[in-house]
Amino acid sequence: MNQEMTQSLPIMATLRQWLLTLPVDTPAIAHRICRWIPAQCPFARRISLWGRPVITIPPLCKLNPFYEEIILLRFRALTYLSDVCGEDISQYV
């Protein structure tokens, strides 16, 4: 869903703005966000029969209208943990 379509739907624009302004101001919140939002899209699959690929299901994350906002939220949480808290974030990469 592109930017023009989400702006025409008020609830989508409101949710998008909420995700962009969600505060990441405590280590507990930042850790929870990093655990909930995966580093890579978990939906891409290759289905094989007898060792030969039959069908490939592409990653569906890009179809999510909030994909960019969710990834940005995860990045803000990682940045908070690294820069403000001085923690090692390698467990979330």
Gaussian input, Z-matrix of N, CA and C with variables (Angstrom, degrees):
# hf/3-21g

backbone

0 1
 N
 C     1     B1
 C     2     B2     1     A1
 N     3     B3     2     A2     1     D1
 C     4     B4     3     A3     2     D2
 C     5     B5     4     A4     3     D3
 N     6     B6     5     A5     4     D4
 C     7     B7     6     A6     5     D5
 C     8     B8     7     A7     6     D6
 N     9     B9     8     A8     7     D7
 C    10    B10     9     A9     8     D8
 C    11    B11    10    A10     9     D9
 N    12    B12    11    A11    10    D10
 C    13    B13    12    A12    11    D11
 C    14    B14    13    A13    12    D12
 N    15    B15    14    A14    13    D13
 C    16    B16    15    A15    14    D14
 C    17    B17    16    A16    15    D15
 N    18    B18    17    A17    16    D16
 C    19    B19    18    A18    17    D17
 C    20    B20    19    A19    18    D18
 N    21    B21    20    A20    19    D19
 C    22    B22    21    A21    20    D20
 C    23    B23    22    A22    21    D21
 N    24    B24    23    A23    22    D22
 C    25    B25    24    A24    23    D23
 C    26    B26    25    A25    24    D24
 N    27    B27    26    A26    25    D25
 C    28    B28    27    A27    26    D26
 C    29    B29    28    A28    27    D27
 N    30    B30    29    A29    28    D28
 C    31    B31    30    A30    29    D29
 C    32    B32    31    A31    30    D30
 N    33    B33    32    A32    31    D31
 C    34    B34    33    A33    32    D32
 C    35    B35    34    A34    33    D33
 N    36    B36    35    A35    34    D34
 C    37    B37    36    A36    35    D35
 C    38    B38    37    A37    36    D36
 N    39    B39    38    A38    37    D37
 C    40    B40    39    A39    38    D38
 C    41    B41    40    A40    39    D39
 N    42    B42    41    A41    40    D40
 C    43    B43    42    A42    41    D41
 C    44    B44    43    A43    42    D42
 N    45    B45    44    A44    43    D43
 C    46    B46    45    A45    44    D44
 C    47    B47    46    A46    45    D45
 N    48    B48    47    A47    46    D46
 C    49    B49    48    A48    47    D47
 C    50    B50    49    A49    48    D48
 N    51    B51    50    A50    49    D49
 C    52    B52    51    A51    50    D50
 C    53    B53    52    A52    51    D51
 N    54    B54    53    A53    52    D52
 C    55    B55    54    A54    53    D53
 C    56    B56    55    A55    54    D54
 N    57    B57    56    A56    55    D55
 C    58    B58    57    A57    56    D56
 C    59    B59    58    A58    57    D57
 N    60    B60    59    A59    58    D58
 C    61    B61    60    A60    59    D59
 C    62    B62    61    A61    60    D60
 N    63    B63    62    A62    61    D61
 C    64    B64    63    A63    62    D62
 C    65    B65    64    A64    63    D63
 N    66    B66    65    A65    64    D64
 C    67    B67    66    A66    65    D65
 C    68    B68    67    A67    66    D66
 N    69    B69    68    A68    67    D67
 C    70    B70    69    A69    68    D68
 C    71    B71    70    A70    69    D69
 N    72    B72    71    A71    70    D70
 C    73    B73    72    A72    71    D71
 C    74    B74    73    A73    72    D72
 N    75    B75    74    A74    73    D73
 C    76    B76    75    A75    74    D74
 C    77    B77    76    A76    75    D75
 N    78    B78    77    A77    76    D76
 C    79    B79    78    A78    77    D77
 C    80    B80    79    A79    78    D78
 N    81    B81    80    A80    79    D79
 C    82    B82    81    A81    80    D80
 C    83    B83    82    A82    81    D81
 N    84    B84    83    A83    82    D82
 C    85    B85    84    A84    83    D83
 C    86    B86    85    A85    84    D84
 N    87    B87    86    A86    85    D85
 C    88    B88    87    A87    86    D86
 C    89    B89    88    A88    87    D87
 N    90    B90    89    A89    88    D88
 C    91    B91    90    A90    89    D89
 C    92    B92    91    A91    90    D90
 N    93    B93    92    A92    91    D91
 C    94    B94    93    A93    92    D92
 C    95    B95    94    A94    93    D93
 N    96    B96    95    A95    94    D94
 C    97    B97    96    A96    95    D95
 C    98    B98    97    A97    96    D96
 N    99    B99    98    A98    97    D97
 C   100   B100    99    A99    98    D98
 C   101   B101   100   A100    99    D99
 N   102   B102   101   A101   100   D100
 C   103   B103   102   A102   101   D101
 C   104   B104   103   A103   102   D102
 N   105   B105   104   A104   103   D103
 C   106   B106   105   A105   104   D104
 C   107   B107   106   A106   105   D105
 N   108   B108   107   A107   106   D106
 C   109   B109   108   A108   107   D107
 C   110   B110   109   A109   108   D108
 N   111   B111   110   A110   109   D109
 C   112   B112   111   A111   110   D110
 C   113   B113   112   A112   111   D111
 N   114   B114   113   A113   112   D112
 C   115   B115   114   A114   113   D113
 C   116   B116   115   A115   114   D114
 N   117   B117   116   A116   115   D115
 C   118   B118   117   A117   116   D116
 C   119   B119   118   A118   117   D117
 N   120   B120   119   A119   118   D118
 C   121   B121   120   A120   119   D119
 C   122   B122   121   A121   120   D120
 N   123   B123   122   A122   121   D121
 C   124   B124   123   A123   122   D122
 C   125   B125   124   A124   123   D123
 N   126   B126   125   A125   124   D124
 C   127   B127   126   A126   125   D125
 C   128   B128   127   A127   126   D126
 N   129   B129   128   A128   127   D127
 C   130   B130   129   A129   128   D128
 C   131   B131   130   A130   129   D129
 N   132   B132   131   A131   130   D130
 C   133   B133   132   A132   131   D131
 C   134   B134   133   A133   132   D132
 N   135   B135   134   A134   133   D133
 C   136   B136   135   A135   134   D134
 C   137   B137   136   A136   135   D135
 N   138   B138   137   A137   136   D136
 C   139   B139   138   A138   137   D137
 C   140   B140   139   A139   138   D138
 N   141   B141   140   A140   139   D139
 C   142   B142   141   A141   140   D140
 C   143   B143   142   A142   141   D141
 N   144   B144   143   A143   142   D142
 C   145   B145   144   A144   143   D143
 C   146   B146   145   A145   144   D144
 N   147   B147   146   A146   145   D145
 C   148   B148   147   A147   146   D146
 C   149   B149   148   A148   147   D147
 N   150   B150   149   A149   148   D148
 C   151   B151   150   A150   149   D149
 C   152   B152   151   A151   150   D150
 N   153   B153   152   A152   151   D151
 C   154   B154   153   A153   152   D152
 C   155   B155   154   A154   153   D153
 N   156   B156   155   A155   154   D154
 C   157   B157   156   A156   155   D155
 C   158   B158   157   A157   156   D156
 N   159   B159   158   A158   157   D157
 C   160   B160   159   A159   158   D158
 C   161   B161   160   A160   159   D159
 N   162   B162   161   A161   160   D160
 C   163   B163   162   A162   161   D161
 C   164   B164   163   A163   162   D162
 N   165   B165   164   A164   163   D163
 C   166   B166   165   A165   164   D164
 C   167   B167   166   A166   165   D165
 N   168   B168   167   A167   166   D166
 C   169   B169   168   A168   167   D167
 C   170   B170   169   A169   168   D168
 N   171   B171   170   A170   169   D169
 C   172   B172   171   A171   170   D170
 C   173   B173   172   A172   171   D171
 N   174   B174   173   A173   172   D172
 C   175   B175   174   A174   173   D173
 C   176   B176   175   A175   174   D174
 N   177   B177   176   A176   175   D175
 C   178   B178   177   A177   176   D176
 C   179   B179   178   A178   177   D177
 N   180   B180   179   A179   178   D178
 C   181   B181   180   A180   179   D179
 C   182   B182   181   A181   180   D180
 N   183   B183   182   A182   181   D181
 C   184   B184   183   A183   182   D182
 C   185   B185   184   A184   183   D183
 N   186   B186   185   A185   184   D184
 C   187   B187   186   A186   185   D185
 C   188   B188   187   A187   186   D186
 N   189   B189   188   A188   187   D187
 C   190   B190   189   A189   188   D188
 C   191   B191   190   A190   189   D189
 N   192   B192   191   A191   190   D190
 C   193   B193   192   A192   191   D191
 C   194   B194   193   A193   192   D192
 N   195   B195   194   A194   193   D193
 C   196   B196   195   A195   194   D194
 C   197   B197   196   A196   195   D195
 N   198   B198   197   A197   196   D196
 C   199   B199   198   A198   197   D197
 C   200   B200   199   A199   198   D198
 N   201   B201   200   A200   199   D199
 C   202   B202   201   A201   200   D200
 C   203   B203   202   A202   201   D201
 N   204   B204   203   A203   202   D202
 C   205   B205   204   A204   203   D203
 C   206   B206   205   A205   204   D204
 N   207   B207   206   A206   205   D205
 C   208   B208   207   A207   206   D206
 C   209   B209   208   A208   207   D207
 N   210   B210   209   A209   208   D208
 C   211   B211   210   A210   209   D209
 C   212   B212   211   A211   210   D210
 N   213   B213   212   A212   211   D211
 C   214   B214   213   A213   212   D212
 C   215   B215   214   A214   213   D213
 N   216   B216   215   A215   214   D214
 C   217   B217   216   A216   215   D215
 C   218   B218   217   A217   216   D216
 N   219   B219   218   A218   217   D217
 C   220   B220   219   A219   218   D218
 C   221   B221   220   A220   219   D219
 N   222   B222   221   A221   220   D220
 C   223   B223   222   A222   221   D221
 C   224   B224   223   A223   222   D222
 N   225   B225   224   A224   223   D223
 C   226   B226   225   A225   224   D224
 C   227   B227   226   A226   225   D225
 N   228   B228   227   A227   226   D226
 C   229   B229   228   A228   227   D227
 C   230   B230   229   A229   228   D228
 N   231   B231   230   A230   229   D229
 C   232   B232   231   A231   230   D230
 C   233   B233   232   A232   231   D231
 N   234   B234   233   A233   232   D232
 C   235   B235   234   A234   233   D233
 C   236   B236   235   A235   234   D234
 N   237   B237   236   A236   235   D235
 C   238   B238   237   A237   236   D236
 C   239   B239   238   A238   237   D237
 N   240   B240   239   A239   238   D238
 C   241   B241   240   A240   239   D239
 C   242   B242   241   A241   240   D240
 N   243   B243   242   A242   241   D241
 C   244   B244   243   A243   242   D242
 C   245   B245   244   A244   243   D243
 N   246   B246   245   A245   244   D244
 C   247   B247   246   A246   245   D245
 C   248   B248   247   A247   246   D246
 N   249   B249   248   A248   247   D247
 C   250   B250   249   A249   248   D248
 C   251   B251   250   A250   249   D249
 N   252   B252   251   A251   250   D250
 C   253   B253   252   A252   251   D251
 C   254   B254   253   A253   252   D252
 N   255   B255   254   A254   253   D253
 C   256   B256   255   A255   254   D254
 C   257   B257   256   A256   255   D255
 N   258   B258   257   A257   256   D256
 C   259   B259   258   A258   257   D257
 C   260   B260   259   A259   258   D258
 N   261   B261   260   A260   259   D259
 C   262   B262   261   A261   260   D260
 C   263   B263   262   A262   261   D261
 N   264   B264   263   A263   262   D262
 C   265   B265   264   A264   263   D263
 C   266   B266   265   A265   264   D264
 N   267   B267   266   A266   265   D265
 C   268   B268   267   A267   266   D266
 C   269   B269   268   A268   267   D267
 N   270   B270   269   A269   268   D268
 C   271   B271   270   A270   269   D269
 C   272   B272   271   A271   270   D270
 N   273   B273   272   A272   271   D271
 C   274   B274   273   A273   272   D272
 C   275   B275   274   A274   273   D273
 N   276   B276   275   A275   274   D274
 C   277   B277   276   A276   275   D275
 C   278   B278   277   A277   276   D276

   B1=1.4505
   B2=1.5245
   B3=1.3014
   B4=1.4503
   B5=1.5176
   B6=1.3323
   B7=1.4520
   B8=1.5267
   B9=1.3423
   B10=1.4578
   B11=1.5224
   B12=1.3385
   B13=1.4615
   B14=1.5164
   B15=1.3324
   B16=1.4603
   B17=1.5159
   B18=1.3311
   B19=1.4535
   B20=1.5180
   B21=1.3169
   B22=1.4519
   B23=1.5299
   B24=1.3130
   B25=1.4540
   B26=1.5296
   B27=1.3234
   B28=1.4613
   B29=1.5350
   B30=1.3098
   B31=1.4666
   B32=1.5276
   B33=1.3207
   B34=1.4665
   B35=1.5294
   B36=1.3219
   B37=1.4600
   B38=1.5219
   B39=1.3191
   B40=1.4679
   B41=1.5247
   B42=1.3260
   B43=1.4639
   B44=1.5262
   B45=1.3152
   B46=1.4693
   B47=1.5256
   B48=1.3323
   B49=1.4683
   B50=1.5254
   B51=1.3193
   B52=1.4693
   B53=1.5277
   B54=1.3424
   B55=1.4609
   B56=1.5289
   B57=1.3159
   B58=1.4655
   B59=1.5250
   B60=1.3265
   B61=1.4680
   B62=1.5321
   B63=1.3077
   B64=1.4598
   B65=1.5327
   B66=1.3254
   B67=1.4652
   B68=1.5315
   B69=1.3001
   B70=1.4660
   B71=1.5274
   B72=1.3415
   B73=1.4540
   B74=1.5249
   B75=1.3217
   B76=1.4620
   B77=1.5202
   B78=1.3307
   B79=1.4644
   B80=1.5245
   B81=1.3193
   B82=1.4689
   B83=1.5259
   B84=1.3242
   B85=1.4624
   B86=1.5155
   B87=1.3160
   B88=1.4658
   B89=1.5258
   B90=1.3272
   B91=1.4682
   B92=1.5342
   B93=1.3158
   B94=1.4665
   B95=1.5319
   B96=1.3207
   B97=1.4645
   B98=1.5255
   B99=1.3186
   B100=1.4698
   B101=1.5277
   B102=1.3257
   B103=1.4694
   B104=1.5245
   B105=1.3228
   B106=1.4655
   B107=1.5203
   B108=1.3216
   B109=1.4676
   B110=1.5286
   B111=1.3131
   B112=1.4663
   B113=1.5250
   B114=1.3325
   B115=1.4634
   B116=1.5222
   B117=1.3120
   B118=1.4593
   B119=1.5171
   B120=1.3030
   B121=1.4577
   B122=1.5290
   B123=1.3168
   B124=1.4657
   B125=1.5229
   B126=1.3160
   B127=1.4520
   B128=1.5242
   B129=1.3171
   B130=1.4662
   B131=1.5308
   B132=1.3097
   B133=1.4621
   B134=1.5154
   B135=1.2995
   B136=1.4575
   B137=1.5218
   B138=1.3032
   B139=1.4621
   B140=1.5222
   B141=1.3226
   B142=1.4619
   B143=1.5173
   B144=1.3217
   B145=1.4589
   B146=1.5199
   B147=1.3021
   B148=1.4462
   B149=1.5274
   B150=1.3373
   B151=1.4483
   B152=1.5184
   B153=1.3189
   B154=1.4687
   B155=1.5358
   B156=1.3347
   B157=1.4705
   B158=1.5189
   B159=1.3238
   B160=1.4606
   B161=1.5265
   B162=1.3102
   B163=1.4549
   B164=1.5230
   B165=1.3086
   B166=1.4540
   B167=1.5182
   B168=1.3114
   B169=1.4613
   B170=1.5291
   B171=1.3288
   B172=1.4696
   B173=1.5272
   B174=1.3310
   B175=1.4616
   B176=1.5246
   B177=1.3100
   B178=1.4583
   B179=1.5244
   B180=1.3183
   B181=1.4624
   B182=1.5197
   B183=1.3096
   B184=1.4653
   B185=1.5205
   B186=1.3284
   B187=1.4591
   B188=1.5227
   B189=1.3279
   B190=1.4520
   B191=1.5295
   B192=1.3352
   B193=1.4702
   B194=1.5267
   B195=1.3168
   B196=1.4613
   B197=1.5277
   B198=1.3169
   B199=1.4594
   B200=1.5283
   B201=1.3130
   B202=1.4607
   B203=1.5279
   B204=1.3053
   B205=1.4646
   B206=1.5315
   B207=1.3254
   B208=1.4643
   B209=1.5288
   B210=1.3286
   B211=1.4637
   B212=1.5251
   B213=1.3262
   B214=1.4582
   B215=1.5297
   B216=1.3221
   B217=1.4657
   B218=1.5206
   B219=1.3225
   B220=1.4656
   B221=1.5242
   B222=1.3247
   B223=1.4635
   B224=1.5274
   B225=1.3370
   B226=1.4678
   B227=1.5216
   B228=1.3374
   B229=1.4656
   B230=1.5289
   B231=1.3237
   B232=1.4670
   B233=1.5271
   B234=1.3167
   B235=1.4608
   B236=1.5239
   B237=1.3142
   B238=1.4653
   B239=1.5265
   B240=1.3224
   B241=1.4649
   B242=1.5246
   B243=1.3120
   B244=1.4577
   B245=1.5261
   B246=1.3309
   B247=1.4605
   B248=1.5213
   B249=1.3214
   B250=1.4603
   B251=1.5233
   B252=1.3408
   B253=1.4681
   B254=1.5265
   B255=1.3204
   B256=1.4614
   B257=1.5158
   B258=1.3216
   B259=1.4600
   B260=1.5206
   B261=1.3076
   B262=1.4561
   B263=1.5247
   B264=1.3285
   B265=1.4629
   B266=1.5221
   B267=1.3132
   B268=1.4657
   B269=1.5317
   B270=1.3128
   B271=1.4678
   B272=1.5254
   B273=1.3154
   B274=1.4654
   B275=1.5206
   B276=1.3050
   B277=1.4741
   B278=1.5021
   A1=107.30
   A2=116.93
   A3=119.39
   A4=112.00
   A5=114.48
   A6=121.81
   A7=111.94
   A8=117.69
   A9=120.66
   A10=111.40
   A11=116.55
   A12=119.98
   A13=111.49
   A14=117.51
   A15=119.34
   A16=111.35
   A17=117.66
   A18=119.27
   A19=111.32
   A20=117.72
   A21=120.06
   A22=112.25
   A23=117.41
   A24=121.89
   A25=108.48
   A26=118.65
   A27=120.92
   A28=113.57
   A29=118.05
   A30=119.43
   A31=110.84
   A32=116.76
   A33=120.60
   A34=110.33
   A35=116.71
   A36=120.58
   A37=110.61
   A38=116.45
   A39=120.64
   A40=111.01
   A41=117.31
   A42=120.54
   A43=111.79
   A44=116.02
   A45=120.39
   A46=110.41
   A47=116.43
   A48=120.80
   A49=110.75
   A50=117.72
   A51=121.05
   A52=110.70
   A53=116.79
   A54=120.08
   A55=111.44
   A56=116.50
   A57=120.17
   A58=112.60
   A59=116.86
   A60=119.96
   A61=113.14
   A62=117.83
   A63=120.97
   A64=109.15
   A65=117.79
   A66=119.04
   A67=112.10
   A68=114.66
   A69=122.02
   A70=104.25
   A71=115.22
   A72=118.72
   A73=114.26
   A74=117.01
   A75=119.71
   A76=108.75
   A77=117.14
   A78=119.77
   A79=112.74
   A80=118.12
   A81=120.92
   A82=111.06
   A83=117.07
   A84=120.97
   A85=110.41
   A86=116.81
   A87=120.81
   A88=111.09
   A89=117.72
   A90=120.82
   A91=110.94
   A92=116.77
   A93=120.69
   A94=110.63
   A95=117.54
   A96=121.23
   A97=110.36
   A98=117.23
   A99=121.07
   A100=111.91
   A101=117.50
   A102=120.17
   A103=111.48
   A104=117.43
   A105=121.39
   A106=113.40
   A107=117.24
   A108=120.96
   A109=107.87
   A110=118.00
   A111=120.25
   A112=111.73
   A113=115.37
   A114=121.05
   A115=111.50
   A116=117.03
   A117=121.62
   A118=108.93
   A119=114.89
   A120=120.14
   A121=109.12
   A122=118.58
   A123=120.89
   A124=114.71
   A125=119.10
   A126=119.60
   A127=115.34
   A128=118.64
   A129=119.82
   A130=108.82
   A131=116.36
   A132=121.38
   A133=110.16
   A134=116.06
   A135=122.00
   A136=106.76
   A137=116.10
   A138=121.33
   A139=107.62
   A140=115.62
   A141=120.96
   A142=110.61
   A143=115.38
   A144=123.03
   A145=107.67
   A146=116.47
   A147=123.54
   A148=112.55
   A149=114.93
   A150=120.11
   A151=115.98
   A152=117.75
   A153=120.88
   A154=109.04
   A155=116.56
   A156=118.70
   A157=111.38
   A158=114.99
   A159=121.49
   A160=109.71
   A161=116.05
   A162=121.11
   A163=108.46
   A164=115.14
   A165=121.48
   A166=108.15
   A167=115.80
   A168=121.60
   A169=106.36
   A170=117.72
   A171=119.87
   A172=110.95
   A173=117.09
   A174=119.19
   A175=109.94
   A176=115.24
   A177=120.20
   A178=113.00
   A179=117.16
   A180=119.85
   A181=112.23
   A182=116.88
   A183=120.01
   A184=112.00
   A185=117.89
   A186=121.10
   A187=112.27
   A188=116.61
   A189=121.33
   A190=108.75
   A191=118.54
   A192=119.82
   A193=113.24
   A194=117.57
   A195=121.25
   A196=112.33
   A197=117.92
   A198=122.42
   A199=111.89
   A200=117.39
   A201=120.67
   A202=111.56
   A203=117.35
   A204=120.56
   A205=111.40
   A206=116.59
   A207=120.63
   A208=110.52
   A209=116.67
   A210=120.13
   A211=110.25
   A212=117.52
   A213=120.92
   A214=110.80
   A215=117.43
   A216=120.96
   A217=110.66
   A218=117.40
   A219=120.76
   A220=110.68
   A221=117.00
   A222=121.02
   A223=110.92
   A224=117.31
   A225=120.20
   A226=111.19
   A227=116.79
   A228=120.37
   A229=110.75
   A230=116.76
   A231=119.95
   A232=111.01
   A233=116.38
   A234=120.34
   A235=110.84
   A236=117.19
   A237=121.11
   A238=110.64
   A239=116.29
   A240=119.44
   A241=111.71
   A242=116.48
   A243=120.66
   A244=112.37
   A245=117.04
   A246=120.83
   A247=113.96
   A248=117.13
   A249=120.15
   A250=111.54
   A251=116.56
   A252=120.20
   A253=112.50
   A254=117.75
   A255=120.74
   A256=113.71
   A257=117.80
   A258=121.88
   A259=111.47
   A260=115.63
   A261=122.87
   A262=108.10
   A263=117.15
   A264=120.79
   A265=112.32
   A266=117.86
   A267=120.51
   A268=112.62
   A269=118.59
   A270=120.25
   A271=112.07
   A272=118.18
   A273=122.04
   A274=113.54
   A275=117.88
   A276=120.56
   A277=110.72
   D1=129.24
   D2=-175.94
   D3=-88.31
   D4=175.77
   D5=-174.56
   D6=-61.90
   D7=-39.61
   D8=-177.94
   D9=-64.04
   D10=-39.54
   D11=-178.91
   D12=-68.09
   D13=-39.13
   D14=-179.09
   D15=-71.23
   D16=-28.08
   D17=178.04
   D18=-74.30
   D19=-24.26
   D20=178.16
   D21=-77.96
   D22=-17.42
   D23=177.35
   D24=-104.51
   D25=110.06
   D26=-174.48
   D27=-60.08
   D28=-37.65
   D29=-178.72
   D30=-66.41
   D31=-37.09
   D32=178.33
   D33=-66.13
   D34=-43.18
   D35=179.05
   D36=-64.78
   D37=-38.27
   D38=178.74
   D39=-65.55
   D40=-45.09
   D41=178.00
   D42=-64.41
   D43=-39.83
   D44=177.80
   D45=-60.97
   D46=-46.35
   D47=179.51
   D48=-64.73
   D49=-38.50
   D50=178.68
   D51=-62.26
   D52=-43.42
   D53=178.65
   D54=-64.04
   D55=-37.07
   D56=-179.12
   D57=-71.62
   D58=-26.50
   D59=-177.17
   D60=-106.31
   D61=2.30
   D62=179.56
   D63=-59.69
   D64=121.97
   D65=-176.42
   D66=-74.61
   D67=137.49
   D68=172.48
   D69=-115.74
   D70=89.62
   D71=-172.19
   D72=-127.55
   D73=5.30
   D74=173.83
   D75=-135.15
   D76=149.36
   D77=178.13
   D78=-60.05
   D79=-34.98
   D80=-179.20
   D81=-63.43
   D82=-43.73
   D83=178.30
   D84=-65.28
   D85=-43.89
   D86=-179.21
   D87=-62.49
   D88=-43.60
   D89=178.09
   D90=-63.20
   D91=-41.98
   D92=-179.93
   D93=-63.10
   D94=-43.42
   D95=178.52
   D96=-61.81
   D97=-44.15
   D98=-178.66
   D99=-66.52
   D100=-30.99
   D101=177.11
   D102=-75.93
   D103=-37.20
   D104=-175.75
   D105=-76.98
   D106=-35.61
   D107=-176.46
   D108=-99.34
   D109=115.00
   D110=-177.77
   D111=-70.36
   D112=154.99
   D113=179.46
   D114=-71.51
   D115=-29.38
   D116=-179.76
   D117=-128.52
   D118=156.78
   D119=178.91
   D120=-67.24
   D121=120.80
   D122=-175.46
   D123=-84.98
   D124=5.33
   D125=-170.33
   D126=-98.39
   D127=-13.62
   D128=-179.16
   D129=-68.35
   D130=129.49
   D131=-177.80
   D132=-139.59
   D133=148.18
   D134=171.82
   D135=-120.78
   D136=120.35
   D137=-178.65
   D138=-98.58
   D139=125.68
   D140=-177.23
   D141=-122.80
   D142=148.45
   D143=171.90
   D144=-125.63
   D145=125.32
   D146=-179.32
   D147=53.04
   D148=39.12
   D149=176.49
   D150=82.44
   D151=-0.05
   D152=179.97
   D153=-112.34
   D154=132.58
   D155=178.73
   D156=-66.29
   D157=128.65
   D158=-179.51
   D159=-98.84
   D160=-45.45
   D161=-178.18
   D162=-148.11
   D163=146.67
   D164=175.68
   D165=-119.83
   D166=123.70
   D167=177.80
   D168=-96.63
   D169=118.65
   D170=-177.20
   D171=-71.33
   D172=161.67
   D173=176.00
   D174=-63.64
   D175=128.66
   D176=-176.17
   D177=-93.24
   D178=0.23
   D179=-177.93
   D180=-60.85
   D181=-36.24
   D182=-178.65
   D183=-65.94
   D184=-18.55
   D185=177.54
   D186=-81.31
   D187=-14.76
   D188=178.53
   D189=-70.25
   D190=124.05
   D191=-177.69
   D192=-66.30
   D193=-15.86
   D194=-179.65
   D195=-107.66
   D196=14.98
   D197=-175.37
   D198=-55.35
   D199=-50.39
   D200=-176.95
   D201=-64.34
   D202=-40.16
   D203=-179.78
   D204=-67.62
   D205=-38.04
   D206=179.92
   D207=-68.13
   D208=-42.98
   D209=178.16
   D210=-65.33
   D211=-38.96
   D212=177.13
   D213=-64.12
   D214=-38.75
   D215=177.37
   D216=-62.87
   D217=-42.82
   D218=177.41
   D219=-63.31
   D220=-41.33
   D221=178.51
   D222=-63.31
   D223=-41.29
   D224=177.67
   D225=-63.04
   D226=-38.44
   D227=178.31
   D228=-66.31
   D229=-43.05
   D230=178.10
   D231=-63.92
   D232=-41.23
   D233=178.91
   D234=-64.37
   D235=-40.34
   D236=177.94
   D237=-61.42
   D238=-47.45
   D239=-179.60
   D240=-62.99
   D241=-40.26
   D242=-177.14
   D243=-75.34
   D244=-52.89
   D245=-172.59
   D246=-81.28
   D247=-44.35
   D248=-175.76
   D249=-84.53
   D250=-46.44
   D251=-176.42
   D252=-88.21
   D253=-17.26
   D254=-179.19
   D255=69.39
   D256=26.86
   D257=-177.85
   D258=-90.71
   D259=157.48
   D260=175.23
   D261=-81.86
   D262=121.15
   D263=-176.10
   D264=-102.60
   D265=12.19
   D266=-177.15
   D267=-63.14
   D268=-22.59
   D269=178.28
   D270=-69.83
   D271=-18.34
   D272=-178.38
   D273=-102.10
   D274=-1.80
   D275=-177.11
   D276=-89.82

